[in-house]
């Protein structure tokens, strides 16, 4: 798989094949927890201070329990923040299951933030930008709408936009405009057919990211389709 890293002063961003690791100086933040995220983070695990989820689809939360378990040896009882958008309880429910089932070796503060709100985690500020999004409903061979957000993460050095699983809309462009780096996900995985466009195409992503300083276009299967600029 393609691996990508960008640096802006003391801010570093790394692609996690379905999420991002953002580090500012000694603090690291995980933006979404795809399957195998703990292995992708690797030696940065001791620096992780918080986790922010954009929704509850499997690509977003599939590696959450594994990540929490992998963080346990490095927390030494130190509390950690987990933020998720209000209206999709799947991520918080998984985290609460981990607390009950694995004994919570470190305190975990689970908060649900209203889409559109701004959250401060130490040295970073995160705006949860509401986006229109869907996910497959294979039982009915269709698509169902879901609660989801894009993230604009600001450090003293940079603004990073993470836009996973969005449908085409003006909100995607707003999330990207003015960012030093925008990471935008496009549709790659097989989905049921729909008359409405529920996922961004490569062209949609390129247009939406025109207002960002740099753009990474990634696949919703965790791949790197090959467009970046």
VENLIN-V321296 format. One record per pair of residues at least 4 apart in sequence whose C-alpha atoms are under 6 Angstrom apart, sorted by the first residue. I is the first residue (numbers start at 0). J is the second residue. D is the distance in Angstrom with one decimal. If there is no record, write none. Layout:
# VENLIN-V321296
I;J;D / I;J;D
This chain:
# VENLIN-V321296
1;223;5.9 / 3;13;5.8 / 3;14;5.5 / 4;12;5.5 / 4;13;4.4 / 5;11;5.7 / 5;12;5.2 / 6;10;5.7 / 6;11;4.5 / 8;156;5.9 / 9;23;5.6 / 9;24;5.5 / 10;22;5.6 / 10;23;4.5 / 11;21;5.7 / 11;22;5.1 / 12;20;5.7 / 12;21;4.6 / 13;19;5.6 / 13;20;5.1 / 14;19;4.9 / 15;19;5.2 / 15;39;5.9 / 16;221;4.1 / 17;33;5.3 / 17;221;4.5 / 18;30;5.5 / 18;31;4.9 / 19;29;6.0 / 19;30;5.0 / 20;28;5.8 / 20;29;4.8 / 21;27;5.5 / 21;28;5.2 / 22;26;5.6 / 22;27;4.0 / 26;46;5.5 / 26;48;6.0 / 27;46;5.3 / 27;47;4.4 / 27;48;5.7 / 28;47;5.5 / 28;48;5.8 / 28;49;5.0 / 28;50;5.8 / 29;50;4.7 / 30;51;4.9 / 31;51;5.9 / 31;52;4.7 / 31;59;5.0 / 32;36;5.8 / 32;59;5.2 / 32;60;5.0 / 32;62;5.1 / 32;63;5.2 / 33;58;4.7 / 33;59;5.0 / 33;60;5.7 / 33;61;5.1 / 33;62;4.9 / 34;61;4.8 / 34;62;4.0 / 35;62;5.7 / 36;62;5.7 / 37;66;5.0 / 45;73;5.2 / 48;79;5.9 / 49;79;5.6 / 49;80;4.8 / 49;81;5.9 / 50;81;4.8 / 51;81;5.8 / 51;82;4.7 / 52;83;4.8 / 53;147;5.6 / 53;148;5.1 / 54;147;4.9 / 55;89;5.0 / 55;90;5.4 / 57;61;4.8 / 60;90;5.9 / 71;104;6.0 / 76;105;4.3 / 77;105;5.9 / 78;105;5.9 / 78;106;4.5 / 78;107;5.7 / 79;107;5.0 / 80;108;4.8 / 81;108;6.0 / 81;109;4.9 / 82;110;5.1 / 82;111;5.9 / 83;111;5.0 / 84;111;5.3 / 84;112;5.0 / 84;113;5.8 / 84;114;6.0 / 85;111;4.8 / 85;112;5.2 / 85;113;5.0 / 87;146;5.9 / 88;92;5.9 / 96;100;5.7 / 97;101;5.3 / 98;102;5.6 / 98;103;4.5 / 114;127;5.3 / 114;129;5.3 / 115;127;5.1 / 115;128;5.1 / 115;129;5.9 / 116;126;5.9 / 116;127;5.7 / 117;125;5.5 / 117;126;4.3 / 118;124;5.7 / 118;125;5.1 / 119;123;5.9 / 119;124;4.4 / 123;153;5.6 / 123;154;4.9 / 124;152;5.8 / 124;153;5.2 / 125;151;5.6 / 125;152;4.5 / 126;150;5.8 / 126;151;5.1 / 127;148;5.6 / 127;149;5.9 / 127;150;5.0 / 128;148;5.2 / 128;149;5.0 / 128;150;6.0 / 129;148;4.6 / 130;148;5.3 / 130;170;6.0 / 131;165;6.0 / 131;166;5.5 / 132;144;5.9 / 132;145;5.8 / 132;165;4.8 / 132;166;5.2 / 133;143;5.4 / 133;144;4.2 / 133;145;5.2 / 134;142;5.6 / 134;143;5.7 / 135;142;4.7 / 136;140;5.8 / 136;141;5.1 / 136;142;5.1 / 140;191;5.7 / 141;191;5.5 / 149;161;5.7 / 149;162;4.6 / 150;160;5.6 / 150;161;5.1 / 151;159;5.7 / 151;160;4.5 / 152;158;5.6 / 152;159;5.1 / 153;157;5.9 / 153;158;4.4 / 158;178;4.9 / 158;179;5.4 / 159;178;5.6 / 159;180;5.0 / 159;181;5.9 / 160;175;5.7 / 160;181;4.5 / 161;182;5.0 / 162;183;4.8 / 163;184;5.0 / 164;184;5.9 / 165;198;5.7 / 166;197;4.4 / 166;198;4.4 / 166;199;5.6 / 167;199;5.6 / 172;176;5.9 / 172;207;4.4 / 175;181;5.6 / 175;208;5.6 / 175;211;5.7 / 176;210;4.4 / 176;211;5.3 / 177;210;5.8 / 177;211;5.2 / 178;211;4.8 / 179;211;5.7 / 179;212;4.6 / 180;211;6.0 / 180;212;5.8 / 180;213;4.7 / 180;214;5.7 / 181;214;4.9 / 182;214;5.9 / 182;215;4.7 / 182;216;5.9 / 183;216;5.1 / 184;216;5.9 / 184;217;4.8 / 184;218;5.4 / 184;219;5.8 / 185;199;4.8 / 185;200;5.5 / 185;218;5.1 / 185;219;5.9 / 186;198;5.4 / 186;199;6.0 / 186;219;5.6 / 187;218;5.5 / 187;219;5.7 / 188;220;5.8 / 199;203;5.5 / 213;228;5.9 / 214;227;5.6 / 214;228;5.3 / 215;227;4.6 / 216;226;5.6 / 216;227;5.8 / 217;223;4.8 / 217;224;5.9 / 218;222;4.9 / 218;223;5.8
